[in-house]
Amino acid sequence: MNLQRLDPDDDAAVTAAMALGEAARAADTPYNPPSHRRSFVGHLRYGWDGEPSTVWLLYHPDRSGEVIGRLSLGTSERDNLHLTDLGITVHPEHRRQGIGRALFEEGLARVRASGRRLIVTGTVEAPGPSAFAKAMGFTRASIEVQRRQDLTAVDHAHVGQLLEQARKASTDYSLLRFVDAVPEEYVEQIAAMTAAINDAPTDDLDVEDEVFTAERIRAFEHAFRESGSTLYRLVARRESDGELAGHTIVGASPEQPDFAYQLDTAVLGAHRGHRLGLLLKAEMMAWIAQAEPAVRWVDTWNAESNAHMISINEALGYQIVSRHFGWQRDV
Ligand SMILES: CC(C)(COP(=O)(O)OP(=O)(O)OC[C@H]1O[C@@H](n2cnc3c(N)ncnc32)[C@H](O)[C@@H]1OP(=O)(O)O)[C@@H](O)C(=O)NCCC(=O)NCCS
């Protein structure tokens, strides 16, 4: 199979890869907005937080410059050294011709050569991708749900009542607002707090806790900045001792002015029970409405089993858009 490594500096290859991504989006997840060049290239260069996946393209054998398949392999050197995250996309007009299987065989050979023992992947909940994952030997291990909030349809009276209760339950806490990079004095504490995301359920996935350091927080900020996104981070701090208790982050981008993305929300174990999750998310909603007035939709992803986070999201008017399956397979 003649795969070409995708170089983020190769404009023609980026254009061809984006065309494949757009064809697949329109066919598989039409409810999602198209991706934009700056965020696409930024993600290729820096990934989520400085560890980008390696991407290969499969070109059409006859039609010059047209990409019909894509393979990506992602690994971390910070934790989870046993696994590789694999992604495969086949152009909708070229499916059921064995291209997905051939890309998978290529990926499997590369993972085997790397010495990692587990492959994980994700699909939207749909018969084709699930049948493909099973045919490639994967077992379903987790369910994630994508929800979307329409900021023009929020029940503000209801949210106001919830916020009132949350404020009463959290009188010893104040909120700090950070845009993009967090101040140096907080970065170590932010890293420790970010690790609270490890308490979110991962269902049956054979994954370990992720390791968060100040370096990783800076790499995350850098990746989003280079992708053209603004990060809004709201942090709850306990006044009595100054300890950071929890945070929530939303990313927004001028390339996609009507959409924003809910990133991590986490409250440290010792600070749970003060309705900080609701306080943070409801206050964030108000902040986004004021700082990014063009935003109408906010998307969030949670494990289906994360009942606590989901009840907060539903109270804020989030509604289900799609379900996604996580799959794994031993090498
Ligand atoms: C899933 C996907 C990669 C399959 O690509 P493809 O080139 O059509 O796959 P193949 O032709 O190699 O199919 C291999 C086997 O998977 C199964 N399969 C694939 N698509 C299927 C479908 N729509 N319905 C039923 N079975 C399917 C079949 O068992 C098939 O073997 P067969 O054709 O001999 O019956 C493609 O549909 C796609 O890009 N989907 C969107 C992204 C995605 O979900 N990727 C998978 C996560 S890595």
The ligand as a Gaussian input file, in Angstrom:
#p B3LYP/6-31G(d) Opt

LIG

0 1
 C      -15.418000       2.081000       8.881000
 C      -14.665000       2.361000       7.570000
 C      -13.234000       2.744000       7.886000
 C      -14.706000       1.087000       6.720000
 O      -13.920000       1.300000       5.546000
 P      -14.123000       0.335000       4.254000
 O      -13.043000       0.606000       3.297000
 O      -15.521000       0.470000       3.769000
 O      -13.936000      -1.093000       4.928000
 P      -13.645000      -2.481000       4.179000
 O      -14.244000      -2.452000       2.822000
 O      -12.195000      -2.792000       4.256000
 O      -14.472000      -3.482000       5.118000
 C      -13.841000      -4.496000       5.911000
 C      -14.937000      -5.277000       6.617000
 O      -15.568000      -4.429000       7.603000
 C      -16.984000      -4.715000       7.643000
 N      -17.716000      -3.526000       7.174000
 C      -17.180000      -2.347000       6.746000
 N      -18.144000      -1.465000       6.472000
 C      -19.324000      -2.086000       6.701000
 C      -20.675000      -1.681000       6.582000
 N      -21.023000      -0.445000       6.167000
 N      -21.640000      -2.560000       6.907000
 C      -21.321000      -3.812000       7.317000
 N      -20.047000      -4.264000       7.445000
 C      -19.059000      -3.398000       7.141000
 C      -17.189000      -5.893000       6.695000
 O      -17.018000      -7.075000       7.463000
 C      -16.046000      -5.699000       5.733000
 O      -15.686000      -6.892000       5.074000
 P      -16.483000      -7.346000       3.738000
 O      -16.620000      -6.153000       2.860000
 O      -15.599000      -8.407000       3.181000
 O      -17.814000      -7.827000       4.214000
 C      -15.378000       3.514000       6.776000
 O      -16.756000       3.237000       6.700000
 C      -15.195000       4.867000       7.409000
 O      -14.256000       5.578000       7.092000
 N      -16.104000       5.260000       8.340000
 C      -15.989000       6.514000       9.086000
 C      -14.798000       6.501000      10.065000
 C      -14.798000       5.294000      10.973000
 O      -15.784000       4.945000      11.585000
 N      -13.638000       4.641000      11.089000
 C      -13.495000       3.445000      11.898000
 C      -12.721000       3.733000      13.136000
 S      -11.038000       3.408000      12.980000

